[in-house]
Amino acid sequence: MTNKQIILRPEQDIHEQVFTGNNIVHQAELQQVLDLIDQFIQEANQQTLLESTSNTKSITDKRRVHHTITLSGSRGSGKTSFLKTLIDKIKSQPDKYKIEILDIVDPTLIEEKGHIFLNIVARVKERIDVLVQDKEMSIRQSWEYKQWEECLNSLAAGLPMLDGINGGLDPSDWNDTTFVMRDGLRRVSGANRLEEHFRHYINYSLQLLGQDFLLIAFDDVDTDFSKGWPVLETLRKYLTAPNILTFISGDLDLYSFLVRKKQWKNFGKALLKNEYDKPETIYTAKYPELVEQLESQYMMKLLKPEYRITLSTLASKLATKKIQIYINNNDVNNELGKYYSKQLEDIWGISGSMTQLSYVRFFTSLPLRTQLSLLQLFSIAQNQKQDLRIKLQNLAKGISDVFYNELHYTKVDIWELLNEYGLANIYLLRFLLDNNVLDEASQFFPKLNNPSLDGSVVALGAVLSEKLTLKPYELFDHIIRVSNIVAKATRWPMVGTSPNIHDFVQHSRSLFDYGLKKIASLQSAYIMSFNNEDAVHNGLIPIRSLQSKSKNKRDENDLALDEVFDHTNNAEIVRLLGLLPAFGAQDPLGRNRLFYSFYSLIGAIGDIILNENMLGIQNELIRMAQLREFPLAFNQNNRNDITDDIEDYNDPEYVVADNSIAEFALKIRQWQENWQNYTPYVIPPYLLGRIMVRTVYSFMRIQPQPNQKVADLFHRFLVVFLNAILVEEAMERDATAHMTLTNPTGSDKIFFNNYNEKTVSCPLFEFMLSCPLIQAYLDPALLDQTTNTHPVYSVYNYLNRLNISGAIKQHREQPIKIDAYVRANNQEHIDALMHYFQQIGLSKEQLSSDQVKKAIKTIFTNKMVYNQVVTDVLNAVKNSSKW
């Protein structure tokens, strides 16, 4: 048995229309509906046969039934096109289906005072009027037509009594005896027999039209509550004849809200105020339960479960393995999953199979209309002649338009973001904080199992990918403003006890357009405000206070920063580079602690390259090298920079007018411009997040050695950062890359091995490795063995004269004390493993038995790991809702 094929045509299918052949998306659902119609016809024929054998044959089948087929699906799932396709299918078989089909009724298009029931009566009458015009004499003289007219008149007598018609009886009318006898009672009688008269009216209409059944389809009923309830009540009261087939489309959840709203309204304000609002009353819990029961019975009676057809998503259809979906034609490369994967790789550089799978699952689970809009965007983006900048900007805008409602729901002002009103990463950070998904959504790809959040992260991921690709500054901005905060999400609460994320963000001014080095320094100052935080594992190195501020005698074996980088012995750029990663943290008593910071260097690089001309780069370089002090969390000084007096070594007038600064600024500008040579390389939205997860994990595993110099430890920070870029980028671009996942926290050997193993170009890694501002702090031997170059200016040897100050916390991973084996049903064990996997940068989808076994041996005390235990643990981790 061959699989069914569905062919999507994004350009044409985006509009409501009749589909045929392989273009019918909901083929299985269409057959389900046709089977139900056949069932209704068969039941009616059996009833007719039964009556023909009795002496009670009547023109009207008096059974009261609800043949309402509910087409359920979210907005954009293709319900209207499905109805049109169904109607076309019925019309194409007139010999099989003797059904008179009215035009689809959209209650939202009916005027405010137009009643649904009247609308149906009028539409049927229009069909008879057309018939009369064609065969006037023969029809008008027929017995059926005269009966039809009589039924219409009887029906008309009761119509004024319908709710909302405003043609009922005014109380004053009952004072007129003549009116009561002649007109009033006639109207009341007509209203009481309205359903009966309507049945006769439909029966004679169908006889005149030569049909057996009437089909009425209601579309978009759930979009307008004021119109939805009259439709449901019309179905319940009047459209109950066996020869009336009704269809109603919409989202069942919205119908549920519609019914609940009406049931609550039926209680009345007075009752609710007197009974429900009393805190001690037993009805506080009773009323919601009663409403739920009423809603359930109403829905069961009117929209019977056995007659509900759900228009499934493309993901559901593909999951059956019996359906294949193609784009435009059934070429093997146009199979939907492969098509999406190719677009993700070509447009965004997303090549990891598991990551692609997350996107494909999300895309195929979207409503059909949304998918077709996305497919159109991808088709346009495939235009290779289009400039990369224009392509990425259009793609980001287009995807943001597709997910506009999701972005609005998750509190993102997409108009401001796309129009660059402020920095993009501020909007991204605010989204993560406002929706409490700082850790879960930080890599900006769909894995949250929430349509609104996943839609938002896909749109924001497109914006992030555009920004990272087109402007190198965004790389450094994202590391400081987003990644450094995300790194604390698994360790600190959002609010409450200190330290916490809210205070961290507020203290560092991360949601404001401050300089990146200032933000990074404030972040580090906040971290060092708490005794339970250690410096090295946060990318910080404590160093001696400045000699110019110290009253102690000079010690040649323990020099201060200003002694190592003085004015007289070095080129001026060396002194500036020596001060660039440094900052001071001041306590409430004015005592200052000095640090060398990885994040301050990253922030300084970002601030410097934000300038795109030589003079701007040169001036910013000088400004960033000014040593400043920042308040700890408990310092009541509200200024972000509390340095009131800048020492001589910070004063710009002391900057020597040699050529070294201009020469170095030129190297930075050349490096900055070199990023354009890597295009059309596009940075996937999650890549930088994964890089920083691995970097932070590596920092936590660095073991400072006794008498270790600042040069060696700062070099180690940069090597694990560069290795993280290399490993994550290489594995993203080449799934078969033989990379060592262990991090080079003790020596450069692992880094060299990974460098020699890379089989593809890694533009982001090559760009970072060639950065003059990073090379200045690396051991020149590393550059000689990789790029075969030497840094323009190096401060490594100078930093070798600088000692690490104070006691460094020795980090030891404490194994968890457990029984003889890890238990898969022990939540503590599973949580520990999940935390470990997240720290080393593995996603849930990437886990294997070998990785689980290795992890158990690493972080638990037991060394004998049984395969069954590994399998159980692997399943427990993958099935956990916490990750």
DABELWO-V983607 format. One line per field, one symbol per residue. ss: DSSP state (H for helix, E for strand, L for the rest). psi: psi as a letter, one per 30 degrees, with the letter a starting at -180 (. if undefined). Layout:
ss->???
psi->???
This chain:
ss->LLLEEEEELHHHHLLLLLLLHHHLLLHHHHHHHHHHHHHHHHHHHHHHHHHHLLLLLLLLLLLLLLLEEEEELLLLLLHHHHHHHHHHHHHLLLLLLLEEELLLEEHHHLLLLLLHHHHHHHHHHHHHHHHHHHLHHHHHLLHHHHHHHHHHHHHHHHHLLLLLLLLLLLHHHHHLHHHHHHHHHHHHHHHHLHHHHHHHHHHHHHHHHLLLEEEEEEELHHHLHHHHHHHHHHHHHLLLLLLEEEEEEELHHHHHHHHHHHHHHHHLHHHHHHHHLLLLLLHHHHHHHHHHHHHHHHHHHHLLHHHEEELLLHHHHHHLLLEEEEELLLLHHHEHHHHHHHHHHHHHLLLLHHHHHHHHHHHHLLLHHHHHHHHHHHHHHLLLLLLHHHHHHHHHHHHHHHLHHHHHHLLLLHHHHHLLLLLHHHHHHHHHHHLLLLLLLLLLLLLLLLHHHHHHHHHHHHHHHHHHHHLLHHHHHHHHHHHHHHLLLLLLELLLLLLEHHHHHHHHLLLLLLLHHHHHHHHHHHHLLLLLLLLHHHLEEEELLLHHHLLLLLLLLLLLHHHHLLLLLLLHHHHHHHHHLEEEEELLLLLEEEEEEHHHHHHHHHHHHLLLLHHHHHHHHHHHLLLLEEELLLLLLLLLLLLLLLLHHHLHHHLLLLLHHHHHHHHHHHHHHHHHHHLLLLLLLLHHHHHHHHHHHHHHHLLLLLLLEHHHHHHHHHHHHHHHHHHHHHHHHLLLLLLLLLLLLLLLHHHHHHHHHLLLLLHHHHHHHLLHHHHLLLLHHHHHHHLLLLLLLLLHHHHLLLELLLLLLLLLLLLELLLLLLLLLLHHHHHHHHHHHHHLLLLHHHLLHHHHHHHHHHHELLLLLLHHHHHHHHHHHHLLLLL
psi->klkkkkjkjeeefflklkllbffjeieeeeeeeeeeeeeeeeeeeeeeeeefflggklfkjgkjljhjkkjkllkgfgeeeeeeeeeeeeffifeejikkklkkjjfffklegkkeeeeeeeeeeeeeeeeeeeieeeeffleeeeeeeeeeeeefefeffkkffggakkeffffjeeeeeeeeeeeeeeeegeeeeeeeeeeeeeeefhlflkkkkkkheffjeffeeeeeeeeeeeigkfgjkkkklakeeeeeeeeeeeeeefekeeeeefeefkffkffefeeeeeeeeeeeeeeeeeikefgkkkjlleeeeeffggkkkljelhkefgkeeeeeeeeeeeefgjfkeeeeeeeeeeefflkeeeeeeeeeeeeeffjffkkeeeeeeeeeeeeeeeheeeeeeghkifeeefghilkefeeeeeeeeeghheeegffhljgfhjeeeeeeeeeeeeeeeeeeefjfefeeeeeefeefeeffeffllelbkklleeeeeeefhfglilkeeeeeeeeeeeegfkfgkleegggkjklklkeffkfllkjffillefeeiaffflkeeeeeeefegklkkklfggkkkklkkeeeeeeeeeeeffkgleeeeeeeeeeffkklkkklegkfkfkfjgjekkleffkfffjkhlfeeeeeeeeeeeeeffefffkhkkjkffeeeeefeeeeeeefgkjklkgkleeeeeeeeeeeeeeeeeeeeeeefjfgkikjfkkifflfeeeeeeeffkflkieeeeeeegkefeffflkfeeeefdfhlkkekkgeeefffklkklkkkjkkjjkkjaaflkkfgjeeeeeeeeeeeeeggkleffkleeeeeeeefeflfkfjjkeeeeeeeeeeeffkff.
